[in-house]
Amino acid sequence: MKFTKTSEYAIRVLTYITSHNDREYFSVNYLHKTLNIPYKYLGQLMHEMTQAGFVVSSMGKKGGYKISPSKDSIYLFEIIKAIEGLEKFNQCILGLPGCSERNPCSVHKYWKEFREQIIKMLHDISIEKLAEDSNIKY
C-alpha cells in the first residue's frame, strides 16, 4: 500500500512548515522550489489544505501559508482522510469486487488485521512528531 502523490506532498509540506516554524508564512513559490513539488499542483493542494483547516493563508507580498493555529495537532489519519479519502482501506487488497466479511477473499482476514494496524498508526503519528525528527527528509 502506498499513499497517493497528493497525500505524500501534503505530509511533506505540513511537516516542512511545522519544522521551520521560525518563518511566519511560506509562499507556494518558496515551497515549490524547496520541496520540488510541481507549482500548479502545489497551489491546488494548498487550497485543499486551507479548506481542510490544516493551514491558514494570508494574501500580499509577505503572505503565504502557515499551520493553522486552531489545530492542536494534525495527525496523518486526518490528512489522508481529507486529501485522498479512506476508500482504499475498505477495498479488497486483491481488488476483487464483492469481497466482504460475509464473502471474504483468501487474504481478507489478514488484510483486515493489517488495515487496522495501519489506521492505528495513522491516528498515532502527528505532523509535530514527524517534524521533531532531525534526520527528516522532505
C-alpha positions in Angstrom: 0.0 0.0 0.0 1.2 3.5 -0.9 -0.1 7.0 -0.3 -1.1 8.9 -3.3 1.2 11.7 -4.6 -1.2 14.2 -3.2 -1.1 12.8 0.3 2.7 12.4 0.1 3.0 16.1 -0.9 0.6 17.2 1.8 2.5 15.3 4.5 5.8 16.7 3.2 4.6 20.3 3.1 2.9 20.2 6.5 6.0 18.6 8.1 8.3 21.1 6.5 6.2 24.1 7.6 5.9 22.7 11.1 9.7 22.0 11.4 10.5 25.5 10.1 8.1 27.5 12.3 10.6 30.3 12.6 9.1 31.8 9.4 5.7 33.5 9.5 4.4 32.4 6.1 5.6 30.2 3.3 4.7 31.1 -0.3 3.7 28.5 -2.8 6.7 29.5 -4.9 9.1 29.0 -2.0 7.6 25.6 -1.1 7.7 24.6 -4.8 11.4 25.4 -5.1 12.4 24.0 -1.7 10.4 20.7 -1.8 10.5 20.2 -5.6 6.7 19.8 -5.9 5.1 21.0 -9.2 4.0 24.6 -8.8 0.4 24.3 -10.1 -0.2 21.1 -8.3 1.1 22.6 -5.1 -1.2 25.6 -5.4 -4.2 23.4 -5.7 -3.0 21.3 -2.8 -2.5 24.3 -0.5 -6.1 25.4 -1.4 -7.3 21.9 -0.3 -5.3 22.0 2.9 -6.7 25.5 3.7 -10.3 24.2 3.1 -9.5 21.2 5.4 -8.2 23.6 8.1 -4.6 22.4 8.2 -3.2 25.7 7.1 -4.2 29.3 7.0 -3.4 31.7 4.2 -2.5 35.3 4.0 -2.5 37.5 0.9 0.1 40.1 0.0 3.8 40.4 -0.5 4.7 38.7 2.7 1.7 36.3 2.6 1.5 32.6 2.1 0.6 29.7 4.3 1.3 28.6 7.8 0.0 25.9 10.1 -3.5 26.7 11.4 -3.2 27.9 15.0 -6.6 26.4 15.7 -5.1 22.9 15.1 -3.6 21.5 18.3 -2.2 18.6 16.3 -2.6 17.3 12.8 -2.5 13.5 12.6 -1.7 11.5 9.4 -5.2 10.0 9.6 -6.8 13.4 9.2 -4.6 14.3 6.3 -5.2 11.0 4.4 -9.0 11.3 5.1 -9.2 14.9 3.9 -6.8 14.6 0.9 -7.5 11.2 -0.6 -10.3 9.7 1.4 -10.4 6.3 3.1 -11.9 4.2 0.4 -8.7 2.3 -0.3 -8.7 1.0 3.3 -12.1 -0.6 2.7 -11.4 -2.1 -0.7 -10.3 -5.7 -1.2 -6.5 -5.9 -1.2 -6.7 -8.3 -4.2 -9.1 -5.9 -6.0 -12.0 -8.4 -6.0 -15.5 -6.9 -6.2 -17.9 -8.1 -3.5 -15.2 -9.0 -1.0 -16.6 -8.5 2.5 -16.9 -10.1 5.9 -19.7 -12.3 4.5 -17.9 -13.1 1.3 -14.2 -12.8 2.0 -11.3 -13.4 -0.4 -8.4 -15.6 0.6 -6.4 -12.7 2.1 -9.3 -10.8 3.7 -8.7 -11.7 7.4 -5.0 -10.8 7.1 -5.6 -7.6 5.3 -8.3 -6.6 7.9 -5.8 -7.0 10.7 -3.1 -5.2 8.8 -5.5 -2.4 7.8 -6.5 -1.9 11.5 -2.8 -1.6 12.4 -2.2 1.0 9.6 -5.2 3.0 10.7 -4.0 3.0 14.3 -0.5 4.1 13.2 -2.1 7.0 11.2 -4.1 8.0 14.3 -0.9 7.9 16.5 1.5 9.9 14.3 1.2 13.7 14.2 2.9 16.1 12.0 4.6 17.6 15.1 6.1 14.2 15.8 7.4 13.9 12.3 8.9 17.4 12.4 10.8 16.6 15.6 13.0 14.1 13.7 16.3 15.7 13.0 17.1 13.3 10.2 13.9 14.0 8.3 13.8 14.3 4.5 11.3 16.4 2.7 
